[in-house]
C-alpha cells in the first residue's frame, strides 16, 4: 500500500514592513511574537527548531532577541485576542504556527510583518476504493486540500467520504460515520482541532483497524500508521532566516515564498501489525524512519 498524501509548502506571508529601508542595526532588542493555536508542549519540537534556526543566525533568546509566546491551547476563539495582544506589545515580527493562527494575525495588523512557517500544498494518491477524509471546514486551506485529494482519488478510482470535524466532540462521530461508510482507510487533513487531539484520533484509527495517513511525523511517533510530507521542524528552522532578514531591514515584499526541500516518509510497523496491515518491502526501503 503506497500513498503520498500531504505535502506542505514553506510559506512566508509578508505584509508591509515597519522598518525603514536604511535600517542597518536595530536600536533595541528585537521582539518576535509566536502565535499558535495549540499548546506550547504540542509545538515543542517545532519551537526548538525555530530557536535553533535563530541561534545559527546569531540570535540568543533572552540576550539579543525576545520571543513573546501566545498559545490558544486548542481554544481557537482565543486567537484573535492573542494576536491583538502581540500587536499591542509592538513586536517586530509575528511568526504563526500554521494556517489556523495566521488568519487572526492578518486581521490584527497590517503594519507588522508576519512569517508563516508553513501552509498546505497537498498531493494525494490513495490506492484504495473508499477513503474517509477528516477535515475542518473553518481551517484555512482545507478546501484546497480536499480539492487536491479528490483529483488524486479520481485518478485512482477511489471514492472520498468527507467528514467535517469542527469540534473535538465530533471526532468519535466522524469515525462512526467512516465505519458506516465502509471506509478502507482514513486521511487526516491539516487542522488545529486534530493537532490538539492527536492521541484520540490515533487510538480511534487503531481501534477501528483503519489504516490512517497523516501529514507530519509527530502523528506516527505518537502511534499513527504512517505520514508523508515536509519535515516540519526543518520549516521552522528555516523560518528563522526570514525573521533575520526582516530584522535587518529587508522589505517583506522582496522576500520570495520558498518551497520545502526536506521531506519525510515515516512508518510505524508496530501500528501496522496492530491493525493487520502489511507494508511492502519497497515502501519500507524508501522510508526515512521506521518505528518498530
N, C-alpha and C positions, 0 to 999 in steps of 0.2 A: 504494500500500500504506500503510494507516494503522494505527497501533497505539497504544494507551495502556496501558502495562503496569505500571509500578511507581510508586506514589505513596508518599511517606514522610510520616509524622506526626512533628512535633517533639514529643518526649515528655520529661517530667521525672519520673523515678522517685524519689520523695522519701520518705525514711524519717524516723524521729523525729529532731528537731533536737537538736544538742548545745548550742545557745545559749540562755541564759535570756531570757525574754520582754522584760526591761528592758535588754538589752544594746544600747547605742547606738553605742559605739565600741570596737573590739577593742583589747585591751591588748597585743597582739603583732602582728607582721606575719602576715597570714593565709597559710595554705599550702593549695594546691589539688593534689590528686592527679589525674593524667591517665593513664588506663589504656586501652591499645589492643592489639588482637590482632596487628596488622601492624607494620611498621616506621615510625619517625618520618618517614622520607623519603616513604613512601607516603601519609602523612597531612599532608604539608607544607602544602598549601593549606587544609585544614580547621583545622589548628593555628593558622595565621596568621589565619584568620577569627575564631577564638576569641580570640586575642590582641587583634585589632582591636576586638572587642566589649568586652573588658576596658578597653582604652585609652580607648574612648569613654565609659566609665563612671568614668574617673579612676584606673584601676589600671595601674601601670607595673611590668612584670615585673622583679624584681631590686631594686626600690625599696620599694614599699609592698605587694607581693604576691609570693609564691614559688610556682612551679609545679614539682611533682615528676613527671617523665615516666617512665612504665614501659611498655615495649613488648615484646610476645612474639615479634616477628619471624616471625610465621606459625606458631610452635610453641605451639598452643593449650593444651597441658598445662602450660605455664608460667604461665598466667593466674592460677590460684588462689594461687600463691606470690607473684606480683607484687602481687595485691590485698592479701594478708596483709601484705606489706611496707609498703604505703601506710598500712594500719591501724596498724602498729607505729610509723610516723612521726608518727601522730596528726594527719594532715591534717584540715583543717576541712571540706572538701568533696571528693568524688571525682567527676570527670567521666569518663564512659565513652564510648568511641568506637564505638558500635554494640552490638547485642544480644549478640554473642558475648562481649564483655568485661563486660557488665552482670551476667550471672548469677554469675560468680565474685566480683564486688564485693558483690552481695547476700548471698552465702554467707559473706563475710569479715567483715561488720559489720552490726549492727542499730542502731548509735548514730551513725554518720557519715552525713550527708546525701549522697545520690547523685543527680547530674544526668545523665540520659541524653540526649545530643544529638539522637538520632533513633532511630526504630523503624519497623517495617514496617507499611504500611497500603495494600496494593496493589489496584489495579483493573486487570484485564486485558481486552483485547478483540482477540484475534487475528483476522485476516482471511484465514487460510489453512487448509488442510484438516488438516495434520499439523504439530504443533509439539513439538520436543524441549525439555523443561524441565530445566535443570540446577539442582540444589539440594543442600543438605547437611542431612540429617535432624536432625543434632545441633545445628544452629543455631537459636536461639530465633526463632520467627516463621515458620519455613519451612512448617509445616503450614498456617498461616493463609494464607500467600501462595499455596500450591498450591490450597487450597480456593477462594480468590477467582479464581484463574486457571481452574480447572475450571468454575466457574459462568459465567464470561465465554465460555470456549470452547464450552460447551454452547449458549449463546445464538446463537453464530455458526456452529454446526455443525462446529467443529474438534475434532480428537482430540489429546489430550496424551499424550506419552510421557515419564514422569518418570524421570530418571536420577540416582540418588543418588551424590553425589561426596563421600566422607568424607576423602579424602587427595589431595594434588596428583598422585600417581601414577595416580589413577583418571580424570583428565581426558581423556587420549587415548582410553582405553577407552570413555568416555562418548560421545565424538564418533564413534567407530566404530559404537557401538550406534545413534546417531542416524542414521548413514548406512544401516545395515541396516534401520532402521525407516522409511526413506524420508521423513525429516523435511523439510518445506519451509522451516522456519525454526527458530531457537533462542531461547528465553527464558532468560536467566540471572538466577536469583534472588539474594537477598542472602546472602552467605556470606564469612566470613573466609578460607576456603580460596581462593575466587575472587579476592578483593582482592589476595592475595599472588601471584597467578598471572595477572594481567590480560594481560600480553604473550602468554603461551602460548595463552590462550583466544581472544583476538582473532585471532592468527595461524592457529589451527586453524579458526576460523569462516570466515576468508577462503580458506584452503587448500581447504576443503570446499565453498566457494561457497554458504555458508548465511547468509542474512540473519539477523542477531542483534540483539536489542534488550536494552539494559542499563538499570540504574536510576540511573546518575549520569553526568555529563558527562565525568568523568575517563576512562571507557572509550572514549568517542568521540574524545576528544583523543589517545588512545593508539592509534587506528586502528580502533575499533569502528564499526559502521554507524550506529546511532542510539541515543539514550536519551531517555526522558521521565520526569520525576519532579521532586521538590522540589529547589531549589538547596541542596545540602548545605552549601556554605560559608556560606550565609545562616543555616542552622540553627545552625552552630557559633558564629557571631557572636551570635545571639540567646540561645544557651545561657549566654553570659556574664552576661545580665541575671538569670538565676536564681541564679548564684553570687553576684552583687552583693546580691540581696535576702536570701539566706541569711546572708551575712556580716554584714549589717546587722541580723540578728535576726529575720527573718521566719520564721514557722512553716512548715515544708515542707508540712504537710497543708493549709495555706491557699492554697498556690500552685496554680493550675489548670494542667492539661495544655493546651498550645496547639497548634492546627493550623498547618501551614505556610502561608505567604502568597505565597511566590515559587516558581514552577515554571518548568522549562526543557525545551524540546524542542531537542535538538542533533542535527544530521545531518552525516555525513561523506560528501561527494559523491565523494571520491577512492576510498573503500572501496566505495561503491555501483557505481562504474564497474568496479572490480576483479572484483566478483562478478556483474556483469551485471544489476544491479537499477536500474530507473528510478524515481526519486522523483517523484510527481505535483507539478506546479507549485503546486497549492493547499496541499500539505503543506509545501513549501519556504517558501511565503509565511508560514506560521504558525510557522516555526522561529525560536527565539531566537538561534541561532547555526548557521551553515552553514560547514563546513570544506571548502575546495576544494583 
